[in-house]
Amino acid sequence: MPRGESPLDPDGGPLFEFAARLRKLREQAGRPTYRDLARTTHYGIATLSSAAAGRQLPSAAVTLAYVRACGGDEREWKLIWQRTADACTGTDTPAAPGAQDRKKSGARPPYVGLPAFEEADSGFFFGREKLTAALVEHLKEKRLLVLFGASGSGKSSVLRAGVLPAFPDVSSLVFTPGPHPLEECAVRLAARAGVARDPVHTALMAEPRTFHRMVRQILAGREETCSAADELLVVVDQFEEVFTLCRDARERERFVDSLVHAAQAPDSRTRVALAVRSDFYTHCTRLPGLVDALPHAHHPVGPMTAEELRAAIVQPAARSRLTVESALLTTLTADAHGRPGALPLLSHALLETWKRRRGNALTLAGYRAAGGFEDALTQTAEEFHRALDDSRQEAARRLFLRLVALGEGTEDTKRRVPRHELGDGPDTRFVLERATRARLLTADADHVEIAHEALIRCWTRLGQWLEEDRGQERLRRAVTEATALWESLDHDPDSLYRGVRLATAKDLPPRTLTARERAFLDAGEAAAQRARQREGRRLRRLRRMVAALAVLLVSAMAAAGFAVRAQGTVTRQRNEAVALRAAEESVRLSLHDPSLAAQIALAAYRQTPQDRTQDALLTTLSVASIGPAQAGPEPAGPAQAGPAPAPYTPVGHAPAVTADGRTLAMADGAQLVLWDMKDPRQPRRLGTVDGHGVGLNAFEFTHDGNTLVGADSDRTLRLWDVTDPRNPTPLSKLPTEHTDSVYSVAVSRDGRTAATSSYDHTIRLWDITDPAHPGTLDRLTGHRDNVKPVAFSPDGRTLASGSDDHTVRVWDVTDPRHAAPLAVLEGHRNFVDALAYSPDGRTLLSGSDDQTAKLWDISALPRHRQLGELAGHADIVAGVAFASHGRTAVTVGVDGVVNVWDVTDRARPASLAHLTNPRGTVKEVRYLTTDGMFLTVTAHRSVQIWYTDLDRALTHACDRVHATISRAQWARHFPRLDYAPPCPRHT
């Protein structure tokens, strides 16, 4: 049963009456759950529940969304909301925001909203003076600056509105890399030098020193015209695009080499500043030209202090002769303080509050009417979306999906797109104009992009679109690139899609394609038709030749017998090739058509039973069973075929599973949701652990499954009683005393000790013998960088920890009040991200950013030695696990690969299965008690249940089939093979 709402305060005045009426409206609607209301309104659960809590007045938009979802009269509730707002503020009814904006349309907003501050906005850029001074001094001394910061930390703004104005006599060049950074560079340099672009581009590809020489040439020309500028300041914003958009590794490296050389040349006249999202730091260390310069060039951007936030809020208003209500200043500072990615949300909330100002005052009532800190952006986006009709809403969906670069092991990012790629239909033009006016998008003559990545994080509807269309969007993005290549080659027929690629692309809904892309696919279909006609003519000629040779064959029976055997060999090889191609295709199809994918994989395995077809079959039969936003407190039905529901927030925290494998805990924003996993194919939702608005970073069950231990984003240790998982109860909480984010939590088998690891380079041990009164035990130091995974040995006598310093440390925690280091395991060449003990505690398995997992013999500590290496990934190994019998292990990675290993011989591990998660990055893996079954979690918080028992997989293969494969589908995937559906009874 869902937990009841808190009683209202009868002394709450107008807020009491307002909240009581909202609750009565919900009762009349049949008491829908707040999760149901959230799906209908696209506002968060916490926002909707607080609307009827009676503590503060919700915004008008939130109120009307609530009323609309409950079937109320919107016109009546507009008046109710306005009367309550007047009663709360004690002022006369203000003009509607829209009318007020029209009256004040001549005023310049003192806040820029979602877009970054530009150089022209420097007069309104406050709060970053200290950081700006440090960056200017850095650039003057070292010439190369690599600015790292979270998305929304203000990197772009401080460079454009802070650093650039500090170099008034220096010429500047500001750009984003895009998919072809060297070409972008060539365009900018050629325009400055007054020369043709192509020779500059060719020279840059051939020789990185060209950039430095071009700068000298440009500045020499300025000297001849008596210009004062004798240097060039190059600002490369959104540098992470060289990883998310640029697909040419050689061009990427040449681009970086050019910039670094120009800044470091002895006679350099260039200063270079790169703005990079902090989650791309590891990517930067893989660039040879940049890695040596990073130690002396990088500078972090952290969250603003309370004083800096106050300056950013008050000073722009004061410059426009406005005042900020003290209650508003306090609320805004509290909402934004300590949040590194909060600045665009803050700026947008202030802009919306400014639109609702009263006289010359920015008020708390206006802030709440705008939606508050996070919901202001959601409210703006939802109002924009709600104002569109059905066809334009579909156009908005297509437009925003094209403007997102899909993450590969990182969060999704915005993507700067040429206008011609978006199409030129009337709906697209209308949506683009409206979204730009709402400041959700920014556009110039040639390109369009999302105003800020905060929109990707905060707009729930966009997050749902991305999760639902992720596989299809990757395919459509490939069609876009192929179309551009075809056009650049003057419609060369050799660049058209053929065969399986064409058939797959033709499955894309036509409405999602532009006219250019449809023309590309139509040209491919026409070419394929002509090829089939040529093949038909060739076959007819061949038949005539066969008839003419029949007489000769009669007299050469021996030769005929040989030919028959040869033909049999050719046929078997052809059928094997067809089966292997079909198996590969089934993996791709499993994301959006699991019924068809399962049949193709099963038929391919039956045709050619070998490792590759077996792996494809096991991959397609993985069950997408749980997503964090899966609806309803009631038990979920059987796992549905197709993509898991989109999460509210794509956080990357590990799941927790009880020792008996019967209960799973998964993060859902500021909540933990508990699931019954007795039957992994039909999970049932149990209870919810409320984080009270605070994100939960890491959590783990005690061995008996009765207590859940976790750490939140406020660096607080929390414990809950989950003896009845339908009704979890808070037990205790206390500060961890970590000075940075907590990464993971581990609990000893006896349930008496817990460990927390942190980005502050330390581990802390906790006494949880009495979960209601936990206490501190010891603080472990020794790692030189972030501490990530921690794990207790099965006997609880040792603790292993992995770190970004490339090492694994093993600690003696027999006496957890006086833990001691036992051994340092060295061998990884990059960050250590995952650890697991074998069931007997004699072996440790570690996973790393160096794309390997390693087995370590720790049976005679402090002596230890490296055993075998599990090298089957093309990117970071993000999770590792041992099966309960210890003979099998699983590794998962950012490359989307799930590898199953036979580790019976620890020195020579052997691959058992090489599976592929079609959803991309896999972050975590946990074995279930059922042999041969384990679960994995993607970067976007969907869960897959995997079989490794082939007999079990074959038994259940047809369970996911809803309709038998048609003859046309069979002919597409198994050409020239007789129609033989593997699950013929499904209709």
DACOR-V322973 format. One record per pair of residues at least 12 apart in sequence whose ideal C-beta (glycine too) atoms are under 7 Angstrom apart, sorted by the first residue. I is the first residue (numbers start at 1). J is the second residue. D is the distance in Angstrom with one decimal. If there is no record, write none. Layout:
<<I;J;D> <I;J;D>>
This chain:
<<2;33;5.8> <2;633;5.0> <5;23;7.0> <5;52;7.0> <6;53;6.7> <8;20;6.0> <8;54;4.5> <9;54;6.1> <12;54;5.0> <14;84;4.9> <14;87;3.9> <14;88;5.9> <15;54;5.1> <15;57;6.3> <15;88;6.8> <16;54;5.4> <18;57;6.8> <18;80;7.0> <18;84;4.5> <19;52;5.0> <19;53;6.3> <19;54;3.6> <21;80;6.8> <22;51;6.3> <22;52;4.2> <22;66;6.4> <23;52;5.1> <25;67;6.6> <25;70;4.9> <25;72;5.1> <26;70;5.4> <29;70;4.0> <29;71;5.5> <33;632;6.9> <33;633;6.0> <34;48;5.2> <34;49;5.0> <35;631;5.6> <35;632;6.6> <36;631;6.6> <37;66;6.8> <37;69;4.9> <39;631;6.1> <40;69;4.4> <41;65;4.0> <41;66;6.8> <41;69;5.2> <42;382;5.6> <42;460;5.2> <42;461;4.9> <43;62;5.9> <43;65;5.8> <43;375;6.6> <43;378;6.5> <44;648;6.8> <46;670;6.9> <46;693;6.1> <47;62;6.0> <47;375;5.3> <48;66;6.0> <51;63;6.5> <51;66;5.5> <56;368;6.5> <57;84;6.0> <57;85;6.1> <57;88;5.5> <57;368;5.9> <59;368;5.8> <59;369;5.0> <59;370;6.3> <59;371;4.6> <59;372;7.0> <59;379;6.4> <60;81;5.3> <60;369;5.8> <61;371;6.2> <61;379;4.7> <61;383;6.4> <62;371;6.6> <62;375;6.7> <63;77;6.2> <63;81;5.0> <64;77;6.3> <85;365;6.3> <88;365;6.9> <89;365;4.9> <91;358;7.0> <94;358;5.9> <97;355;5.6> <97;356;5.0> <100;356;7.0> <101;355;5.5> <109;351;5.7> <109;354;5.6> <110;124;5.5> <110;316;3.7> <110;317;5.5> <110;319;6.2> <110;320;4.3> <110;322;6.7> <110;354;6.7> <111;316;5.9> <111;347;5.3> <111;350;4.3> <111;351;4.4> <111;354;6.1> <112;347;5.9> <113;347;5.7> <113;348;4.9> <113;351;4.1> <113;439;4.7> <114;344;5.1> <114;348;5.2> <114;439;5.5> <114;451;3.7> <114;452;4.2> <114;454;6.7> <114;455;6.7> <115;439;6.7> <115;442;5.5> <115;451;4.9> <115;452;6.8> <116;156;3.7> <116;157;4.7> <116;160;6.0> <117;157;3.9> <117;160;5.9> <117;161;3.6> <118;160;5.3> <118;161;6.4> <119;160;5.6> <119;161;6.1> <119;164;4.8> <119;165;6.1> <121;161;5.2> <122;161;4.5> <122;165;4.5> <123;319;6.8> <124;316;4.4> <124;319;6.2> <125;157;6.6> <125;161;3.9> <125;162;6.2> <126;311;4.6> <126;312;5.2> <126;315;3.8> <126;316;6.2> <127;304;5.7> <127;308;4.1> <127;309;6.4> <127;311;4.3> <127;312;3.3> <128;154;6.5> <128;158;5.0> <128;162;5.6> <128;308;6.8> <131;158;5.8> <131;301;6.8> <132;158;5.9> <132;162;3.6> <132;163;6.2> <132;166;6.7> <135;158;6.7> <135;163;5.3> <135;299;6.4> <136;163;5.9> <136;166;4.5> <138;299;6.0> <139;163;7.0> <139;271;5.0> <139;273;6.4> <142;296;6.3> <142;297;6.4> <143;263;4.4> <143;264;7.0> <143;268;6.0> <143;271;4.9> <143;272;6.8> <144;260;6.6> <144;263;4.0> <144;264;6.5> <144;272;5.2> <144;293;5.8> <144;297;4.5> <145;273;4.4> <145;274;6.9> <145;297;6.1> <145;299;6.1> <146;274;4.8> <146;276;6.2> <146;294;6.3> <146;297;4.7> <146;298;4.6> <147;159;6.8> <147;273;6.5> <147;274;6.6> <147;275;4.9> <147;276;6.8> <147;299;5.5> <147;301;6.1> <148;276;5.4> <148;278;4.7> <148;281;6.0> <148;298;5.9> <148;300;5.3> <148;301;6.8> <149;278;5.7> <149;300;6.5> <149;301;3.1> <149;340;7.0> <150;277;7.0> <150;278;5.4> <150;340;4.1> <150;341;4.5> <151;277;5.5> <151;341;5.3> <151;453;4.5> <152;341;3.2> <152;342;6.3> <152;343;5.5> <152;344;5.0> <152;452;6.8> <152;453;6.9> <152;454;5.1> <153;301;4.6> <153;340;4.9> <153;341;5.9> <153;343;6.5> <154;301;6.5> <154;343;4.6> <155;275;4.1> <155;301;5.5> <156;237;5.2> <156;275;5.8> <159;235;5.3> <159;237;6.8> <159;273;5.6> <159;275;5.7> <160;174;6.8> <163;273;6.5> <164;233;7.0> <164;235;6.9> <167;233;5.4> <169;228;5.2> <169;229;6.3> <170;229;5.9> <170;231;4.9> <170;233;4.9> <171;229;4.0> <171;232;5.2> <172;233;4.6> <172;235;6.6> <173;188;5.6> <173;232;6.1> <173;234;4.8> <174;235;4.4> <174;237;6.7> <175;188;5.8> <175;236;6.6> <176;237;5.2> <176;238;4.6> <176;241;5.9> <176;416;5.9> <177;236;6.3> <177;239;6.5> <177;241;4.5> <177;242;4.9> <177;246;6.5> <177;255;6.9> <178;241;6.0> <178;245;6.0> <178;416;5.8> <179;245;4.2> <179;246;5.6> <180;246;6.8> <180;251;6.7> <181;242;5.4> <181;246;5.8> <181;251;6.7> <181;252;6.9> <181;255;4.2> <182;201;6.5> <182;204;5.2> <182;205;6.3> <182;251;4.9> <182;254;5.6> <182;255;4.8> <183;201;5.6> <185;204;6.4> <185;211;6.9> <185;255;6.4> <185;258;6.8> <186;200;4.3> <186;201;3.8> <186;204;5.7> <189;214;4.7> <192;218;4.7> <193;214;6.1> <193;217;5.6> <193;218;5.1> <200;214;6.7> <204;254;6.5> <204;258;6.0> <205;254;5.8> <208;254;6.0> <208;257;3.9> <208;258;4.4> <208;261;5.2> <209;261;5.8> <210;258;7.0> <211;258;3.8> <211;259;6.8> <211;261;6.9> <211;262;4.7> <212;261;5.8> <212;262;4.3> <212;265;5.1> <212;268;7.0> <212;270;6.7> <215;232;5.0> <215;262;6.1> <215;269;5.9> <215;270;5.0> <216;269;6.2> <218;232;6.8> <219;232;6.5> <219;269;5.7> <230;269;6.8> <231;269;5.0> <231;270;7.0> <231;271;6.5> <232;269;6.5> <232;270;5.2> <233;271;4.9> <234;259;6.8> <234;270;6.1> <234;272;4.8> <235;273;4.9> <236;274;4.9> <237;275;5.0> <238;275;6.6> <239;274;4.5> <239;275;6.0> <239;276;4.5> <240;276;5.7> <240;277;4.8> <240;280;4.4> <240;413;6.4> <242;255;6.5> <243;280;6.0> <243;283;4.8> <244;405;4.2> <244;413;5.2> <245;405;5.9> <245;415;6.4> <253;287;6.4> <253;288;6.8> <253;289;6.2> <256;287;5.1> <256;289;4.4> <256;290;5.2> <257;289;4.1> <259;272;5.0> <260;289;5.1> <260;290;6.3> <260;293;5.7> <279;410;5.1> <279;411;6.6> <280;410;6.6> <282;849;6.1> <302;340;6.2> <303;338;5.6> <303;339;6.0> <303;340;4.5> <306;333;5.6> <306;337;5.5> <309;333;5.0> <309;336;5.5> <309;337;6.2> <310;329;6.5> <310;333;6.0> <313;329;5.9> <313;332;5.6> <313;350;6.6> <314;329;6.6> <317;362;6.0> <321;360;6.3> <322;357;6.9> <322;360;5.1> <322;361;7.0> <322;362;6.1> <323;360;6.2> <323;361;5.0> <324;362;4.9> <325;361;6.0> <325;362;6.3> <325;363;4.8> <325;364;5.6> <327;364;4.4> <328;362;5.9> <328;363;6.0> <328;364;4.4> <328;367;5.4> <331;364;6.1> <331;367;6.8> <332;346;6.7> <335;373;4.0> <336;373;6.9> <341;454;6.8> <344;452;4.2> <344;454;4.2> <345;373;5.9> <345;374;5.9> <345;377;6.0> <345;454;5.5> <345;458;6.9> <348;376;5.7> <348;377;5.2> <349;367;6.6> <349;370;6.2> <349;372;7.0> <349;373;5.5> <349;376;4.2> <352;370;3.6> <352;376;4.9> <352;380;6.7> <353;366;4.7> <353;367;4.6> <353;370;5.3> <356;369;5.4> <356;370;5.9> <374;458;5.8> <377;454;6.4> <377;455;6.5> <377;458;4.9> <377;459;6.9> <378;458;5.7> <378;459;5.8> <378;460;6.7> <380;438;5.9> <380;440;7.0> <381;440;6.0> <381;455;6.7> <381;459;4.5> <384;434;6.2> <384;435;6.2> <384;438;4.6> <384;440;6.2> <385;461;6.6> <388;431;6.8> <391;427;5.6> <392;427;5.0> <392;430;6.0> <392;431;5.5> <394;511;6.8> <395;427;3.9> <395;428;5.3> <395;431;4.9> <396;431;4.8> <397;465;5.5> <398;512;5.7> <399;422;6.3> <399;428;6.3> <399;431;5.6> <399;432;6.6> <400;462;5.7> <400;465;6.9> <401;465;5.9> <401;466;6.9> <401;469;6.0> <401;473;5.4> <402;417;5.8> <402;421;6.8> <402;422;6.3> <403;415;5.5> <403;417;5.8> <403;448;6.7> <403;449;6.1> <403;450;5.0> <404;456;6.2> <404;466;6.3> <406;470;6.5> <406;473;6.6> <406;474;6.3> <407;939;6.8> <408;894;7.0> <408;920;6.6> <408;921;6.7> <409;875;6.2> <409;876;6.3> <409;894;3.4> <409;921;4.9> <409;939;7.0> <411;650;6.7> <412;456;5.4> <412;466;6.3> <413;453;5.9> <414;449;5.5> <414;450;4.1> <414;453;5.2> <414;456;6.8> <415;449;6.8> <416;447;5.2> <416;449;4.3> <417;447;6.5> <417;448;5.5> <417;449;6.8> <418;446;6.3> <418;447;5.9> <419;446;6.1> <419;447;6.7> <419;448;6.1> <421;480;6.1> <422;448;6.4> <423;514;3.7> <423;515;6.3> <432;448;6.6> <439;451;5.7> <440;455;6.2> <460;648;6.0> <463;646;5.6> <464;646;4.0> <467;643;6.6> <467;646;3.2> <467;940;5.8> <468;643;6.2> <468;646;6.2> <470;919;6.9> <471;591;3.8> <471;592;5.4> <471;918;6.2> <472;508;6.6> <472;592;6.2> <475;504;6.7> <475;505;6.7> <475;508;6.4> <476;508;5.8> <476;512;5.9> <476;513;7.0> <479;505;5.3> <479;508;7.0> <479;517;5.3> <479;520;7.0> <480;517;6.3> <482;497;6.5> <482;520;6.6> <483;516;5.4> <483;517;5.0> <483;520;4.2> <486;520;5.4> <491;523;7.0> <493;527;5.5> <496;523;5.8> <496;524;4.1> <496;527;5.3> <497;521;6.9> <497;524;4.4> <498;524;6.7> <498;528;6.2> <500;581;6.4> <500;585;6.1> <502;524;4.9> <502;525;6.8> <502;528;6.1> <503;972;5.4> <505;521;5.7> <506;521;6.1> <506;525;7.0> <575;607;6.1> <575;977;6.4> <576;608;4.8> <578;974;5.8> <578;975;6.5> <578;977;6.4> <579;604;4.3> <579;607;4.2> <579;608;3.9> <579;613;6.0> <580;608;6.7> <580;612;5.8> <580;613;6.9> <582;600;5.2> <582;604;4.4> <582;973;4.7> <582;974;6.0> <583;601;6.0> <583;604;4.2> <583;612;5.9> <583;613;4.5> <583;616;3.6> <584;616;6.7> <585;600;6.5> <585;973;6.2> <586;600;4.1> <586;601;3.9> <586;604;6.7> <586;616;5.3> <586;620;5.1> <587;616;5.5> <587;619;5.1> <587;620;6.4> <587;916;5.2> <587;918;5.9> <588;918;6.3> <590;619;6.7> <590;620;4.3> <590;918;5.4> <591;643;6.3> <591;918;4.1> <591;919;6.5> <592;642;6.6> <592;643;6.9> <594;620;6.8> <594;641;4.1> <594;642;6.0> <594;960;5.4> <595;641;5.8> <595;960;5.9> <595;961;5.0> <595;962;4.6> <595;963;6.3> <596;965;6.2> <596;969;6.5> <597;620;4.5> <598;620;5.1> <598;621;6.3> <598;957;5.8> <598;960;4.9> <598;961;5.9> <599;961;5.9> <599;965;4.6> <599;981;6.6> <599;982;5.4> <599;983;5.7> <600;973;5.3> <601;616;4.8> <601;617;4.3> <601;620;4.3> <602;617;6.2> <602;957;4.8> <602;982;4.3> <603;974;6.7> <603;980;6.9> <603;982;4.7> <604;616;6.5> <605;617;4.8> <606;982;6.4> <614;950;6.3> <615;913;5.5> <615;914;5.2> <615;915;5.7> <617;953;6.2> <618;913;5.9> <618;915;5.7> <618;946;6.8> <618;947;6.0> <618;948;6.7> <618;953;5.7> <619;915;4.6> <619;916;5.3> <621;947;6.0> <621;953;5.2> <621;956;6.8> <621;957;6.2> <622;944;4.2> <622;945;6.4> <622;946;4.9> <623;639;4.6> <623;681;5.7> <623;944;6.5> <623;945;4.2> <624;639;6.6> <624;643;6.4> <624;644;4.3> <624;942;5.8> <624;944;5.8> <625;639;4.2> <625;680;6.8> <625;683;5.1> <625;943;5.5> <625;945;5.5> <626;644;6.7> <626;666;6.6> <626;675;6.1> <626;683;5.6> <626;943;4.2> <627;644;3.8> <627;645;4.0> <627;646;6.7> <627;647;5.7> <627;941;6.3> <627;942;4.9> <628;647;4.1> <628;648;6.6> <628;666;5.9> <628;667;6.6> <628;668;3.8> <628;673;6.8> <628;941;4.7> <629;645;5.3> <629;646;6.3> <629;647;5.2> <629;648;5.2> <629;668;6.6> <630;645;5.1> <632;685;6.6> <633;685;6.3> <635;684;3.8> <635;685;6.3> <636;683;6.0> <636;684;5.7> <636;685;5.5> <638;681;6.8> <638;682;4.8> <639;681;5.8> <639;682;6.6> <641;960;5.3> <641;962;7.0> <644;942;3.6> <644;943;6.9> <647;940;6.2> <647;941;4.1> <648;668;6.5> <648;669;5.1> <649;669;4.9> <650;939;6.4> <650;940;4.7> <650;941;5.9> <651;667;5.7> <651;695;7.0> <651;941;6.8> <652;923;5.4> <652;939;6.2> <653;667;4.6> <653;696;6.8> <653;697;5.9> <653;698;6.0> <654;698;6.6> <654;744;6.8> <654;924;4.7> <655;924;6.1> <655;926;6.1> <655;937;5.6> <656;699;5.1> <656;700;5.0> <656;701;5.3> <657;926;4.7> <658;701;4.9> <658;705;3.8> <659;703;5.0> <659;705;6.5> <660;705;6.6> <660;929;6.0> <661;677;6.2> <661;928;4.3> <661;929;3.5> <662;676;6.9> <662;677;5.8> <662;678;5.4> <663;675;6.9> <663;676;6.6> <663;677;6.4> <663;705;6.1> <663;725;5.6> <664;677;5.0> <665;699;6.0> <665;708;6.3> <667;696;5.4> <669;695;6.8> <670;691;3.9> <670;693;5.2> <670;694;5.8> <670;695;5.6> <670;696;6.9> <671;688;5.4> <671;689;6.4> <671;690;5.8> <671;691;5.8> <672;688;7.0> <672;689;3.8> <672;696;5.8> <672;699;6.3> <673;685;6.6> <673;688;5.5> <674;686;4.2> <674;687;4.9> <674;722;6.7> <674;725;4.5> <674;728;6.7> <677;928;6.7> <680;928;5.9> <680;930;6.9> <680;933;6.1> <680;945;4.6> <681;945;6.8> <686;725;4.4> <686;726;5.1> <687;725;5.4> <687;726;4.6> <687;727;5.7> <687;728;5.0> <689;708;6.7> <689;720;5.5> <689;728;4.9> <691;712;5.9> <694;712;4.5> <694;713;5.7> <694;714;5.2> <695;712;6.3> <695;713;3.9> <696;710;5.4> <696;712;5.2> <697;711;5.3> <697;712;6.2> <697;713;5.8> <697;741;6.5> <697;742;5.1> <698;710;6.4> <698;711;5.2> <698;742;5.9> <698;743;6.5> <698;744;4.6> <698;745;4.4> <699;745;5.9> <700;745;4.8> <700;746;6.1> <700;747;4.9> <702;747;5.3> <702;751;4.0> <703;749;4.9> <703;751;5.6> <704;751;6.2> <706;721;6.8> <706;722;6.5> <706;723;4.7> <707;719;6.0> <707;720;7.0> <707;721;6.4> <707;722;6.7> <707;751;6.9> <707;771;4.9> <708;720;4.6> <708;722;4.9> <708;728;6.9> <709;745;5.7> <709;747;5.6> <709;754;5.1> <709;768;6.4> <710;745;6.2> <711;736;6.1> <711;742;3.9> <711;745;5.6> <711;756;5.5> <715;735;6.7> <715;736;5.0> <715;738;5.0> <715;742;5.8> <716;733;5.3> <716;734;6.9> <716;735;5.8> <716;736;6.5> <717;733;6.5> <717;734;5.5> <717;736;5.1> <717;756;6.7> <717;766;6.4> <717;774;6.5> <718;733;4.5> <719;731;4.4> <719;732;5.0> <719;768;6.5> <719;771;4.6> <719;774;6.3> <731;771;4.7> <731;772;4.9> <732;771;6.5> <732;772;5.3> <732;773;6.4> <732;774;5.8> <734;774;6.2> <736;756;5.6> <736;764;6.1> <737;764;6.9> <738;756;6.8> <738;758;4.0> <738;760;5.2> <738;762;6.9> <738;764;6.7> <739;760;4.4> <740;758;5.5> <740;759;3.9> <740;760;4.0> <741;758;6.5> <741;759;4.9> <742;756;5.2> <742;758;5.2> <743;757;5.0> <743;758;6.2> <743;759;6.4> <743;787;6.7> <743;788;4.9> <744;757;5.1> <744;788;6.5> <744;789;5.5> <744;790;5.6> <746;790;4.5> <746;791;5.4> <746;792;5.3> <748;792;4.5> <748;796;4.1> <749;792;6.7> <749;794;6.0> <749;796;5.1> <750;796;5.5> <752;767;6.9> <752;768;6.6> <752;769;4.7> <753;765;6.1> <753;766;6.8> <753;767;6.7> <753;768;6.8> <753;813;6.8> <753;816;4.9> <754;766;4.3> <754;768;5.0> <755;790;4.8> <755;799;5.8> <757;787;4.0> <757;788;6.3> <757;790;4.6> <757;801;6.1> <758;787;6.1> <759;786;4.5> <761;783;5.2> <761;784;6.7> <761;785;6.2> <761;786;6.6> <761;787;6.1> <762;779;5.8> <762;780;6.4> <762;781;5.5> <762;787;6.6> <763;780;4.1> <763;787;5.7> <763;790;6.1> <763;801;5.6> <764;776;6.9> <764;779;5.4> <765;777;4.0> <765;778;4.6> <765;813;6.7> <765;816;4.8> <765;819;6.2> <777;816;4.6> <777;817;5.1> <778;816;6.1> <778;817;5.8> <778;818;6.6> <778;819;4.9> <780;811;6.0> <780;819;5.7> <782;809;5.9> <782;821;5.8> <783;801;6.8> <783;803;4.1> <783;805;5.5> <783;809;6.5> <784;805;4.3> <785;803;5.5> <785;804;3.8> <785;805;4.1> <786;803;6.3> <786;804;4.3> <787;801;5.5> <787;803;5.1> <788;802;5.3> <788;803;6.5> <788;804;6.9> <788;832;6.6> <788;833;5.7> <789;802;4.6> <789;833;6.6> <789;834;5.5> <789;835;4.3> <791;835;4.6> <791;836;6.4> <791;837;5.8> <793;837;5.2> <793;841;4.4> <794;837;6.1> <794;839;6.2> <794;841;4.5> <795;841;5.7> <797;813;6.8> <797;814;5.1> <798;810;5.5> <798;811;6.4> <798;812;6.2> <798;813;6.4> <798;822;6.5> <798;861;6.9> <799;811;4.6> <799;813;4.8> <800;835;5.2> <800;844;5.7> <802;832;3.2> <802;833;6.7> <802;835;5.2> <802;846;6.1> <803;832;5.9> <804;831;4.4> <806;828;5.0> <806;829;6.6> <806;830;6.2> <806;831;6.8> <806;832;6.7> <807;824;5.4> <807;825;6.5> <807;826;5.5> <807;832;6.9> <808;825;4.0> <808;832;5.7> <808;835;6.8> <808;844;7.0> <808;846;5.2> <809;821;6.3> <809;824;5.5> <810;822;4.6> <810;823;4.6> <810;825;7.0> <810;858;6.3> <810;861;6.2> <822;861;4.9> <822;862;5.0> <823;861;5.6> <823;862;4.7> <823;864;5.1> <825;856;5.5> <825;864;6.1> <827;854;6.0> <827;866;5.3> <828;846;6.8> <828;848;4.2> <828;850;5.5> <828;854;6.8> <829;850;4.2> <830;848;5.4> <830;849;3.6> <830;850;4.0> <831;848;6.3> <831;849;4.2> <832;846;5.6> <832;848;5.2> <833;847;5.6> <833;848;6.3> <833;849;6.4> <833;876;6.4> <833;877;6.7> <833;878;5.6> <834;846;6.8> <834;847;3.6> <834;877;6.4> <834;878;6.3> <834;879;5.0> <834;880;4.5> <835;880;7.0> <836;880;4.8> <836;881;5.3> <836;882;5.3> <838;882;5.1> <838;886;4.8> <839;882;6.3> <839;884;6.1> <839;886;4.5> <840;886;6.1> <842;858;6.7> <842;859;4.0> <843;855;5.8> <843;856;6.7> <843;857;6.5> <843;858;6.9> <843;906;5.9> <844;856;4.4> <844;858;5.2> <845;880;4.8> <845;882;6.5> <845;889;5.9> <847;877;3.4> <847;878;6.7> <847;879;6.6> <847;880;4.5> <847;891;6.0> <848;877;5.8> <849;876;4.7> <851;873;5.0> <851;874;6.5> <851;875;6.1> <851;876;6.9> <851;877;6.5> <852;869;5.5> <852;870;6.6> <852;871;4.9> <852;877;6.6> <853;870;4.1> <853;877;5.0> <853;880;5.5> <853;891;4.7> <854;866;5.9> <854;869;5.5> <855;867;4.1> <855;868;4.9> <855;903;6.6> <855;906;5.1> <855;909;6.8> <867;906;4.3> <867;907;5.0> <868;906;5.8> <868;907;5.1> <868;908;5.8> <868;909;4.5> <870;891;5.6> <870;899;7.0> <870;901;5.6> <870;909;5.5> <872;897;6.8> <872;899;4.4> <872;911;6.3> <872;914;6.5> <873;891;6.8> <873;893;4.1> <873;895;5.5> <873;897;5.6> <873;899;7.0> <874;895;4.4> <875;893;5.4> <875;894;4.1> <875;895;4.0> <876;893;5.8> <876;894;4.3> <877;891;5.4> <877;893;5.0> <878;892;6.0> <878;893;5.6> <878;894;5.8> <878;922;6.5> <878;923;5.0> <879;892;4.5> <879;922;6.8> <879;923;6.3> <879;924;4.5> <879;925;4.2> <880;925;7.0> <881;925;4.7> <881;926;6.1> <881;927;5.2> <881;934;6.6> <883;927;5.4> <884;927;6.5> <884;929;6.8> <887;902;6.7> <887;903;6.6> <887;904;4.9> <888;900;6.5> <888;901;6.8> <888;902;6.3> <888;903;6.7> <888;912;6.9> <889;901;4.8> <889;903;4.9> <890;925;5.0> <890;934;5.8> <892;922;3.9> <892;925;4.7> <892;936;5.5> <893;922;6.4> <894;921;4.9> <896;916;6.1> <896;917;4.7> <896;920;4.8> <896;921;6.0> <896;922;6.1> <897;914;6.8> <897;916;6.1> <898;915;4.1> <898;917;5.9> <898;922;6.1> <898;936;6.0> <898;946;6.5> <899;911;6.6> <899;914;5.8> <900;912;4.4> <900;913;4.1> <900;948;5.3> <912;948;6.8> <913;948;5.9> <915;946;6.7> <917;936;6.7> <917;938;6.5> <917;944;6.5> <919;938;4.7> <919;940;6.9> <919;942;6.2> <920;938;6.6> <920;939;6.7> <921;938;6.2> <921;939;4.0> <922;936;4.9> <922;938;5.9> <923;937;5.4> <923;938;6.7> <923;939;5.5> <924;936;6.6> <924;937;4.4> <932;947;6.1> <932;948;4.5> <932;949;3.7> <932;952;6.5> <933;945;6.3> <933;946;6.8> <933;947;6.1> <934;946;5.6> <958;983;3.9> <958;986;6.9> <961;983;4.4> <961;986;4.5> <962;986;6.4> <963;986;6.0> <963;987;6.5> <964;981;4.9> <964;983;6.2> <964;984;5.7> <964;986;5.0> <964;987;6.6> <965;981;5.0> <967;979;5.4>>
